[in-house]
Structure formats: C-alpha cells, structure tokens
Amino acid sequence: MNSALFLRDTPVWVWILLAFLLRRGFAALYDREMTTGRLFFLPVIFLVWGA
C-alpha cells in the first residue's frame, strides 16, 4: 500500500478543518481580551446541542 495514498484520498474539507484548528490552537497560545458574552457563547451552544 502506498503511504501517500491517504494524502490524495483525504477530502479537501478535512485539510481546511485541520488548518482552521491549527490556527485556533496557535492563537490560543497568546493572551487576548474577550467580552463576557463571547466567553459564554461556545458553552451555551454545546449545552443546547446536548439537550
């Protein structure tokens, strides 16, 4: 089996998601200010999704 086969067969959206997550991860290394509303935005989304 060719080891580079998975690189060719991986959908484009997966590479875009990987780039987005890497960017978010590197951005999380640095301090930044957030509003209170934005701070609670993601947990509320997951709470609604879980319900």
N, CA, C and O atoms as CSV, one atom per row, in Angstrom:
chain,resi,resn,atom,element,x,y,z
A,1,MET,N,N,0.848,-1.189,0.000
A,1,MET,CA,C,0.000,0.000,0.000
A,1,MET,C,C,0.890,1.248,0.000
A,1,MET,O,O,1.877,1.333,0.731
A,2,ASN,N,N,0.521,2.176,-0.814
A,2,ASN,CA,C,1.285,3.412,-0.933
A,2,ASN,C,C,1.034,4.294,0.291
A,2,ASN,O,O,-0.116,4.551,0.648
A,3,SER,N,N,2.110,4.756,0.932
A,3,SER,CA,C,1.949,5.540,2.162
A,3,SER,C,C,1.373,6.927,1.908
A,3,SER,O,O,0.816,7.533,2.824
A,4,ALA,N,N,1.493,7.442,0.695
A,4,ALA,CA,C,0.957,8.766,0.379
A,4,ALA,C,C,-0.478,8.699,-0.129
A,4,ALA,O,O,-1.068,9.723,-0.474
A,5,LEU,N,N,-1.032,7.508,-0.174
A,5,LEU,CA,C,-2.389,7.339,-0.693
A,5,LEU,C,C,-3.410,8.098,0.142
A,5,LEU,O,O,-4.340,8.693,-0.404
A,6,PHE,N,N,-3.244,8.083,1.471
A,6,PHE,CA,C,-4.217,8.775,2.315
A,6,PHE,C,C,-4.167,10.288,2.098
A,6,PHE,O,O,-5.173,10.965,2.311
A,7,LEU,N,N,-3.032,10.829,1.684
A,7,LEU,CA,C,-2.939,12.267,1.409
A,7,LEU,C,C,-3.788,12.646,0.199
A,7,LEU,O,O,-4.454,13.681,0.195
A,8,ARG,N,N,-3.758,11.803,-0.817
A,8,ARG,CA,C,-4.533,12.077,-2.027
A,8,ARG,C,C,-6.016,11.846,-1.815
A,8,ARG,O,O,-6.843,12.575,-2.362
A,9,ASP,N,N,-6.356,10.847,-1.033
A,9,ASP,CA,C,-7.761,10.464,-0.871
A,9,ASP,C,C,-8.485,11.228,0.231
A,9,ASP,O,O,-9.687,11.041,0.420
A,10,THR,N,N,-7.782,12.076,0.953
A,10,THR,CA,C,-8.411,12.859,2.010
A,10,THR,C,C,-9.196,14.015,1.392
A,10,THR,O,O,-8.655,14.753,0.568
A,11,PRO,N,N,-10.460,14.184,1.775
A,11,PRO,CA,C,-11.266,15.275,1.207
A,11,PRO,C,C,-10.686,16.651,1.553
A,11,PRO,O,O,-10.004,16.816,2.565
A,12,VAL,N,N,-10.964,17.609,0.711
A,12,VAL,CA,C,-10.439,18.963,0.883
A,12,VAL,C,C,-10.948,19.576,2.184
A,12,VAL,O,O,-10.213,20.303,2.851
A,13,TRP,N,N,-12.192,19.293,2.551
A,13,TRP,CA,C,-12.759,19.906,3.758
A,13,TRP,C,C,-11.995,19.475,5.008
A,13,TRP,O,O,-11.958,20.214,5.992
A,14,VAL,N,N,-11.389,18.295,4.981
A,14,VAL,CA,C,-10.609,17.832,6.134
A,14,VAL,C,C,-9.351,18.674,6.280
A,14,VAL,O,O,-8.970,19.023,7.398
A,15,TRP,N,N,-8.695,19.008,5.164
A,15,TRP,CA,C,-7.494,19.845,5.212
A,15,TRP,C,C,-7.837,21.257,5.665
A,15,TRP,O,O,-7.070,21.881,6.399
A,16,ILE,N,N,-8.993,21.765,5.228
A,16,ILE,CA,C,-9.435,23.088,5.662
A,16,ILE,C,C,-9.710,23.082,7.159
A,16,ILE,O,O,-9.331,24.018,7.863
A,17,LEU,N,N,-10.365,22.037,7.649
A,17,LEU,CA,C,-10.637,21.912,9.075
A,17,LEU,C,C,-9.340,21.816,9.873
A,17,LEU,O,O,-9.213,22.438,10.928
A,18,LEU,N,N,-8.382,21.045,9.378
A,18,LEU,CA,C,-7.087,20.929,10.047
A,18,LEU,C,C,-6.387,22.279,10.127
A,18,LEU,O,O,-5.853,22.638,11.176
A,19,ALA,N,N,-6.384,23.031,9.028
A,19,ALA,CA,C,-5.749,24.350,9.021
A,19,ALA,C,C,-6.444,25.285,10.001
A,19,ALA,O,O,-5.781,26.038,10.715
A,20,PHE,N,N,-7.775,25.245,10.043
A,20,PHE,CA,C,-8.531,26.086,10.973
A,20,PHE,C,C,-8.198,25.743,12.419
A,20,PHE,O,O,-7.970,26.635,13.236
A,21,LEU,N,N,-8.171,24.456,12.731
A,21,LEU,CA,C,-7.888,24.030,14.106
A,21,LEU,C,C,-6.452,24.355,14.515
A,21,LEU,O,O,-6.207,24.737,15.659
A,22,LEU,N,N,-5.511,24.207,13.599
A,22,LEU,CA,C,-4.129,24.583,13.894
A,22,LEU,C,C,-4.014,26.085,14.154
A,22,LEU,O,O,-3.309,26.516,15.067
A,23,ARG,N,N,-4.710,26.869,13.345
A,23,ARG,CA,C,-4.694,28.330,13.531
A,23,ARG,C,C,-5.277,28.715,14.887
A,23,ARG,O,O,-4.732,29.565,15.591
A,24,ARG,N,N,-6.388,28.080,15.240
A,24,ARG,CA,C,-7.005,28.350,16.548
A,24,ARG,C,C,-6.098,27.916,17.688
A,24,ARG,O,O,-6.022,28.588,18.717
A,25,GLY,N,N,-5.419,26.810,17.510
A,25,GLY,CA,C,-4.509,26.316,18.536
A,25,GLY,C,C,-3.336,27.253,18.758
A,25,GLY,O,O,-2.972,27.536,19.899
A,26,PHE,N,N,-2.743,27.735,17.676
A,26,PHE,CA,C,-1.630,28.666,17.808
A,26,PHE,C,C,-2.097,30.001,18.379
A,26,PHE,O,O,-1.367,30.642,19.134
A,27,ALA,N,N,-3.309,30.421,18.022
A,27,ALA,CA,C,-3.845,31.674,18.560
A,27,ALA,C,C,-4.101,31.552,20.065
A,27,ALA,O,O,-4.017,32.543,20.791
A,28,ALA,N,N,-4.413,30.346,20.533
A,28,ALA,CA,C,-4.699,30.133,21.950
A,28,ALA,C,C,-3.435,30.236,22.807
A,28,ALA,O,O,-3.525,30.325,24.031
A,29,LEU,N,N,-2.279,30.224,22.186
A,29,LEU,CA,C,-1.028,30.347,22.934
A,29,LEU,C,C,-0.823,31.751,23.484
A,29,LEU,O,O,-0.047,31.952,24.420
A,30,TYR,N,N,-1.519,32.722,22.902
A,30,TYR,CA,C,-1.324,34.122,23.286
A,30,TYR,C,C,-2.541,34.647,24.039
A,30,TYR,O,O,-3.673,34.254,23.756
A,31,ASP,N,N,-2.303,35.533,24.993
A,31,ASP,CA,C,-3.391,36.152,25.749
A,31,ASP,C,C,-4.169,37.110,24.856
A,31,ASP,O,O,-3.603,37.753,23.972
A,32,ARG,N,N,-5.472,37.197,25.099
A,32,ARG,CA,C,-6.313,38.157,24.384
A,32,ARG,C,C,-7.527,38.470,25.244
A,32,ARG,O,O,-7.915,37.677,26.102
A,33,GLU,N,N,-8.108,39.605,25.012
A,33,GLU,CA,C,-9.288,40.014,25.770
A,33,GLU,C,C,-10.542,39.549,25.053
A,33,GLU,O,O,-10.633,39.585,23.826
A,34,MET,N,N,-11.512,39.108,25.858
A,34,MET,CA,C,-12.787,38.661,25.315
A,34,MET,C,C,-13.909,39.297,26.118
A,34,MET,O,O,-13.772,39.539,27.318
A,35,THR,N,N,-15.009,39.561,25.450
A,35,THR,CA,C,-16.180,40.077,26.143
A,35,THR,C,C,-16.860,38.931,26.882
A,35,THR,O,O,-16.666,37.764,26.540
A,36,THR,N,N,-17.645,39.259,27.878
A,36,THR,CA,C,-18.343,38.241,28.662
A,36,THR,C,C,-19.309,37.442,27.789
A,36,THR,O,O,-19.428,36.227,27.947
A,37,GLY,N,N,-19.989,38.110,26.884
A,37,GLY,CA,C,-20.934,37.426,26.005
A,37,GLY,C,C,-20.261,36.394,25.119
A,37,GLY,O,O,-20.775,35.292,24.926
A,38,ARG,N,N,-19.125,36.754,24.590
A,38,ARG,CA,C,-18.401,35.828,23.716
A,38,ARG,C,C,-17.792,34.674,24.515
A,38,ARG,O,O,-17.644,33.565,24.002
A,39,LEU,N,N,-17.448,34.941,25.754
A,39,LEU,CA,C,-16.854,33.922,26.606
A,39,LEU,C,C,-17.827,32.773,26.868
A,39,LEU,O,O,-17.407,31.620,26.961
A,40,PHE,N,N,-19.121,33.072,26.988
A,40,PHE,CA,C,-20.128,32.062,27.278
A,40,PHE,C,C,-20.829,31.532,26.036
A,40,PHE,O,O,-21.719,30.687,26.143
A,41,PHE,N,N,-20.444,32.012,24.865
A,41,PHE,CA,C,-21.107,31.638,23.618
A,41,PHE,C,C,-20.950,30.149,23.306
A,41,PHE,O,O,-21.947,29.467,23.068
A,42,LEU,N,N,-19.740,29.640,23.302
A,42,LEU,CA,C,-19.499,28.245,22.940
A,42,LEU,C,C,-20.103,27.260,23.937
A,42,LEU,O,O,-20.730,26.293,23.506
A,43,PRO,N,N,-19.946,27.456,25.253
A,43,PRO,CA,C,-20.594,26.518,26.177
A,43,PRO,C,C,-22.118,26.482,26.024
A,43,PRO,O,O,-22.726,25.423,26.185
A,44,VAL,N,N,-22.734,27.609,25.722
A,44,VAL,CA,C,-24.191,27.632,25.529
A,44,VAL,C,C,-24.565,26.834,24.283
A,44,VAL,O,O,-25.568,26.121,24.281
A,45,ILE,N,N,-23.770,26.948,23.232
A,45,ILE,CA,C,-24.044,26.177,22.013
A,45,ILE,C,C,-23.988,24.683,22.306
A,45,ILE,O,O,-24.861,23.934,21.869
A,46,PHE,N,N,-22.963,24.238,23.045
A,46,PHE,CA,C,-22.853,22.821,23.358
A,46,PHE,C,C,-23.960,22.368,24.308
A,46,PHE,O,O,-24.410,21.225,24.226
A,47,LEU,N,N,-24.399,23.233,25.196
A,47,LEU,CA,C,-25.496,22.898,26.093
A,47,LEU,C,C,-26.783,22.674,25.292
A,47,LEU,O,O,-27.505,21.705,25.527
A,48,VAL,N,N,-27.060,23.566,24.355
A,48,VAL,CA,C,-28.253,23.427,23.522
A,48,VAL,C,C,-28.150,22.195,22.641
A,48,VAL,O,O,-29.125,21.466,22.461
A,49,TRP,N,N,-26.965,21.967,22.095
A,49,TRP,CA,C,-26.748,20.807,21.232
A,49,TRP,C,C,-26.930,19.503,22.007
A,49,TRP,O,O,-27.479,18.537,21.479
A,50,GLY,N,N,-26.476,19.477,23.238
A,50,GLY,CA,C,-26.604,18.274,24.062
A,50,GLY,C,C,-28.041,18.026,24.518
A,50,GLY,O,O,-28.426,16.889,24.788
A,51,ALA,N,N,-28.815,19.082,24.600
A,51,ALA,CA,C,-30.205,18.923,25.026
A,51,ALA,C,C,-31.016,18.392,23.868
A,51,ALA,O,O,-32.221,18.181,24.003
